[in-house]
Amino acid sequence: METKMENQPLKPHKLNRTVRVLLLPVMAILWLIGWSLYWLGRRKPMAKSANNKGNGDVIFTVLMPEQKYAE
C-alpha cells in the first residue's frame, strides 16, 4: 500500500512549528524597534546649540494680500 502525501494538509504540529519559525524573527525585529524608540525617547535632551538665541521673542509678520484678492 502506497499513500500519496501530495494533497494532504499539514499536520497541526508542523503548522505550529512553521508559524513559530516565521513569526519569531518578525517579533524580534518589532521588539528591537520598540526598545530603540523607547530608549531614544527616554534620553536626556541634548545641549542647546550655539545658534539658538533662546530669547523667547516672538515676531509676527503681516503680509498684505495681493490686489486681485483684496476686491
Distance bins in CASP14 RR format, pairs under 12 A and 6 or more apart:
PFRMAT RR
TARGET T0000
AUTHOR 0000-0000-0000
RMODE 2
METHOD distances of the structure
MODEL  1
5 11 0 0 0 0 0 1 0 0 0 0 0
5 14 0 0 0 0 0 1 0 0 0 0 0
8 14 0 0 0 0 0 1 0 0 0 0 0
9 15 0 0 0 0 1 0 0 0 0 0 0
10 16 0 0 0 0 1 0 0 0 0 0 0
10 17 0 0 0 0 1 0 0 0 0 0 0
10 18 1 0 0 1 0 0 0 0 0 0 0
10 19 0 0 0 0 0 1 0 0 0 0 0
11 17 0 0 0 0 1 0 0 0 0 0 0
11 18 0 0 0 0 0 1 0 0 0 0 0
12 18 0 0 0 0 0 1 0 0 0 0 0
12 19 0 0 0 0 0 1 0 0 0 0 0
13 19 0 0 0 0 0 1 0 0 0 0 0
13 20 0 0 0 0 0 1 0 0 0 0 0
14 20 0 0 0 0 0 1 0 0 0 0 0
14 21 0 0 0 0 0 1 0 0 0 0 0
15 21 0 0 0 0 0 1 0 0 0 0 0
15 22 0 0 0 0 0 1 0 0 0 0 0
16 22 0 0 0 0 0 1 0 0 0 0 0
16 23 0 0 0 0 0 1 0 0 0 0 0
17 23 0 0 0 0 0 1 0 0 0 0 0
17 24 0 0 0 0 0 1 0 0 0 0 0
18 24 0 0 0 0 0 1 0 0 0 0 0
19 26 0 0 0 0 0 1 0 0 0 0 0
19 27 0 0 0 0 0 1 0 0 0 0 0
20 26 0 0 0 0 0 1 0 0 0 0 0
20 27 0 0 0 0 1 0 0 0 0 0 0
21 27 0 0 0 0 0 1 0 0 0 0 0
22 28 0 0 0 0 0 1 0 0 0 0 0
23 29 0 0 0 0 0 1 0 0 0 0 0
23 30 0 0 0 0 0 1 0 0 0 0 0
23 31 0 0 0 0 0 1 0 0 0 0 0
24 30 0 0 0 0 0 1 0 0 0 0 0
24 31 0 0 0 0 0 1 0 0 0 0 0
25 31 0 0 0 0 0 1 0 0 0 0 0
25 32 0 0 0 0 0 1 0 0 0 0 0
26 32 0 0 0 0 0 1 0 0 0 0 0
26 33 0 0 0 0 0 1 0 0 0 0 0
27 33 0 0 0 0 0 1 0 0 0 0 0
27 34 0 0 0 0 0 1 0 0 0 0 0
28 34 0 0 0 0 0 1 0 0 0 0 0
28 35 0 0 0 0 0 1 0 0 0 0 0
29 35 0 0 0 0 0 1 0 0 0 0 0
29 36 0 0 0 0 0 1 0 0 0 0 0
30 36 0 0 0 0 0 1 0 0 0 0 0
30 37 0 0 0 0 0 1 0 0 0 0 0
31 37 0 0 0 0 0 1 0 0 0 0 0
31 38 0 0 0 0 0 1 0 0 0 0 0
32 38 0 0 0 0 0 1 0 0 0 0 0
32 39 0 0 0 0 0 1 0 0 0 0 0
33 39 0 0 0 0 0 1 0 0 0 0 0
33 40 0 0 0 0 0 1 0 0 0 0 0
34 40 0 0 0 0 1 0 0 0 0 0 0
34 41 0 0 0 0 0 1 0 0 0 0 0
34 42 0 0 0 0 0 1 0 0 0 0 0
35 41 0 0 0 0 0 1 0 0 0 0 0
35 42 0 0 0 0 0 1 0 0 0 0 0
36 42 0 0 0 0 0 1 0 0 0 0 0
36 43 0 0 0 0 0 1 0 0 0 0 0
37 43 0 0 0 0 0 1 0 0 0 0 0
40 46 0 0 0 0 0 1 0 0 0 0 0
46 52 0 0 0 0 0 1 0 0 0 0 0
48 54 1 0 0 1 0 0 0 0 0 0 0
53 59 0 0 0 0 0 1 0 0 0 0 0
63 69 0 0 0 0 0 1 0 0 0 0 0
64 70 0 0 0 0 1 0 0 0 0 0 0
65 71 0 0 0 0 1 0 0 0 0 0 0
END
